[in-house]
Every structure is written in structure tokens, then in C-alpha cells.
Amino acid sequence: MQADLLVIGGGISGLSLAHYASGAGLKTIVLEKSEQAGGCLSTMRRPDGFWLDLGAHTCYNSYSNLIGIIEDCGVREKLLQREKVPFMMLVDGKVKSIPSQLDFIELACSVPRIFTLAKTGRTVGSYYPRIVGRKNFDRVIGPALSAVPSQRADDFPADMLFKKRKRRKDIIKKFTVKQGLQTVADAASGGKGIELITGADVVSVTATGRMFEVSISGGRVFRSGNLSLAVPPHVASRLISNILPDAAARLSEIKISQIESFGVVVRKDAVELPLFTGLIPVNDLFFSIVSRDTVADPVYRGFTFHFRSGLDRTEKTKRIAEVLCTDKFEASSENLTVLPSPVLGHEKTVADIDRLIAGERVFITGNFFSGLAIEDCVTRSLTEFHRLKAEL
Ligand SMILES: Cc1cc2nc3c(=O)[nH]c(=O)nc-3n(C[C@H](O)[C@H](O)[C@H](O)COP(=O)(O)OP(=O)(O)OC[C@H]3O[C@@H](n4cnc5c(N)ncnc54)[C@H](O)[C@@H]3O)c2cc1C
């Protein structure tokens, strides 16, 4: 089977590149290992209409490239406002407000350093304790920052977690989508000129002349003159080790973490916890709980726990039941994803990768270039699409 562009990986990075390429008239095939597209955009959906995001959950009106795709795909009318409910902390089994856990004297003494201490070149663990105070960092800010990438974030470059972007005032500030964020992946993968093939686990890539040959498990082979990798860095590294060994070596240096998410649906009357957007624990088996309370439902509440890795299902369900004070789950679903764990020097690693693939018809996208946010993925795909267009 032949295409103008083969994309390996059907998460938002691969789908956004496929969207741009198909829009330019290129016949594009997306090969996705799982049975559905979306990757980290994964929604558990019940037959009665209740849904719960197991991965990404929030988009902002500053995600202008993503919004462009949402508009192109005709799903803008499905955007939903996320209701304002607070982030809270779980301390010694009790739900507490974030301000109640902060030491404001320590904060007032530390925060002026924000004007003199550079973020660049520092890790989260070396920057933030100086800005908020050590006690505040250990008790509140450190756990909150680790909740963002669902992994201990102390070694992340301090300037990589949050970004300022221009907002689109005509779009809801903080939004999700009807039936969850997977709706965006569903819409993008159904675009004209895109063929999504699920259950396609790519096992090897070879280059013959100007053509790439991509084999999936089961033996089927796909051919194209243009190849995109939109998979986690360790997978991209393995797949291009024969054709671009130097770029593969740099990709293999990017650390990754497995994110183990476990969503449960319970009847509203079975849980007494206050409404919250996210619940952040201090030293628990999980990094955060993200709730569906931001899109209230008359019957159910939903909670996705993002666990530390290495626990079995029994340990996870036991801890969930303890926190929710009920084991009456109407539904549950697990989701495994991978996120990068960037460290200082990450920018140089990705600059090297860009240098090593320049001039090649291999286009690499993903959440390990400029940032983890969905918009970072789409922006990277747009950059790679411009390079592809220039090569045509
Ligand atoms: C729990 C969680 C919460 C998040 N919350 C937010 C949020 O609220 N807002 C936000 O902006 N961002 C959020 N993010 C980050 C964001 O969702 C991700 O960075 C982004 O969706 C990653 O997209 P991707 O396409 O680069 O990678 P992925 O989504 O990981 O997609 C990669 C795809 O490649 C496929 N694949 C892997 N190997 C192969 C192979 N050999 N052959 C074929 N296919 C393969 C995988 O199955 C997967 O579908 C969150 C992430 C997680 C995990």
C-alpha cells in the first residue's frame, strides 16, 4: 500500500501532521498501534452517555493551532466550558484548600527572588523552592508541579512546564469537548485524504532508494517517499536506527515515564468528597486525581487517578476505594501512556535531532520537542509540515 505520507502514531501529534498534509492534497496514511486513535487523548465512554477523560482533559483558548484544527474538522460547536471548581490537596486523608497548606510568611520572604533568579538553566527542584520557600515547595508546589506531568517533576527544566501564548478571545478560556477530548482525535482522524489504520504496530522501517518501507506486525508493508514518526522518543529511536542512526542515538537519550491512569465512575450519592477539578496528594500512590466535576452530570461523578508506576490493579482499586470511601464503581477503565521526562540540556538534544534530520524526508513530531501540552504537539507538527512542504 502506498501513500504520499506515512505517519507512524495516531496521537494528536501524528493526527495534526496528517491533518495539515491531507489539507495540502497529500494522500496520508496514519498507522496506529492501538485499536483507536488519540494516544493521550483517551476518553472512557459509557453507553448511557457519561464520559470520563483518562488522559488529557483541559484545553485553553491559547491553543490556537489546535483550535484551527477543531474548526477545520467542524467540531467547534462541541466545545464545552469547564466549570470553575477548585484544585485541592489531600493531606492525611482529608481534603484541604491549597491556600490552607501554604506558609504565607515563607512565601512573602521568598517570592521577591522571582525578579532576580533566572528560570533558564535551572530545574524545577532548584528554582521553585527558592521562589516559594522550601516548606511550601515540599508541601504544596512540588506535588502540584508533579501532578502536571503525572511524574516527579523535580528534574524537569524549570522553564518547560508553563508557556505564555496569545489567547483567542472568541473561544472559551478553558474548555473540553462533548464526549471528551478523544472527540478531537476522532474528528481529526476522519479528515478527507487521511486513512487511519488501527491495530497497526509498526515493527520496522527500511529505506530503498527514495522510498521508505514500513512493516507492521503481521507482515503488511506500506511504502512512501515521506515518513513521519509521531511516537514516543524510544519508539522513534528504535524505528529509525537503521536509516538515521545518529538521530536515533539522540532520541534514545530522552528519558520517558509510563503514566498509569485509572478512571472510575461512581453514583453521585455514593461519594461525599467536595467538588474539585483536581486533588493533589503529598507522598501518595498517585500523583493526582482529575475529576469530571468540571462538566457536572446529574447522576454520576468520575475520577481519573494518575498512579505511580509499579502497582497492580488490586493495589490501585484498594487505594481508590479508600480515597473515595466507596468501592461501588459503576464502571472503570485503565489507560497506559508514555510521557517524556526532560532534563536540563533537553533543548540541545532536540536541536541536534533537528540538525540530523534536516534535508531528510523523515519528519519527527511529538510532545518531546517544545513541550508536553497538546498545543506544543500541534505546533511542532505544523513546523514539520512546513519542512515537508518545502521538500515537495
Ligand atoms: C494523564 C495525562 C494528562 C494530560 N493532560 C493534559 C491536558 O490537560 N492538557 C494538555 O494540553 N496536555 C495534557 N497532557 C499532555 C498531552 O496530552 C500529550 O503530551 C499529547 O497528547 C501527546 O500526543 P502525542 O501524539 O505526541 O503522543 P501520544 O498521545 O502518546 O501518541 C503516540 C501514539 O503512537 C502510538 N504508537 C506507539 N508505538 C507505536 C508503533 N510502534 N506503531 C504504531 N503506533 C505506535 C501510540 O499507541 C499512541 O497512540 C496530558 C498527558 C497525560 C498522559
The ligand as an ORCA input file, in Angstrom:
! r2SCAN-3c Opt
* xyz 0 1
  C      -2.565     11.847     32.095
  C      -2.249     12.951     31.138
  C      -2.906     14.178     31.265
  C      -2.616     15.216     30.370
  N      -3.328     16.374     30.466
  C      -3.153     17.336     29.532
  C      -4.029     18.454     29.495
  O      -4.977     18.541     30.273
  N      -3.800     19.417     28.543
  C      -2.755     19.330     27.656
  O      -2.577     20.235     26.838
  N      -1.937     18.243     27.654
  C      -2.133     17.242     28.549
  N      -1.347     16.124     28.534
  C      -0.253     16.033     27.549
  C      -0.753     15.705     26.160
  O      -1.972     15.030     26.230
  C       0.261     14.814     25.422
  O       1.574     15.351     25.508
  C      -0.111     14.666     23.956
  O      -1.453     14.278     23.807
  C       0.840     13.640     23.325
  O       0.463     13.423     21.990
  P       1.432     12.585     21.024
  O       0.682     12.332     19.791
  O       2.745     13.273     20.916
  O       1.744     11.241     21.800
  P       0.700     10.055     22.177
  O      -0.596     10.627     22.523
  O       1.426      9.234     23.191
  O       0.556      9.286     20.818
  C       1.532      8.409     20.329
  C       0.791      7.302     19.605
  O       1.752      6.427     18.994
  C       1.247      5.114     19.072
  N       2.361      4.182     18.900
  C       3.374      3.921     19.765
  N       4.196      2.985     19.226
  C       3.709      2.676     18.012
  C       4.121      1.783     16.982
  N       5.206      1.017     17.106
  N       3.362      1.707     15.852
  C       2.235      2.467     15.692
  N       1.806      3.322     16.652
  C       2.542      3.440     17.799
  C       0.626      5.061     20.455
  O      -0.300      3.984     20.549
  C      -0.022      6.436     20.544
  O      -1.373      6.414     20.097
  C      -1.626     15.049     29.374
  C      -0.982     13.815     29.242
  C      -1.294     12.769     30.099
  C      -0.637     11.432     29.920
*
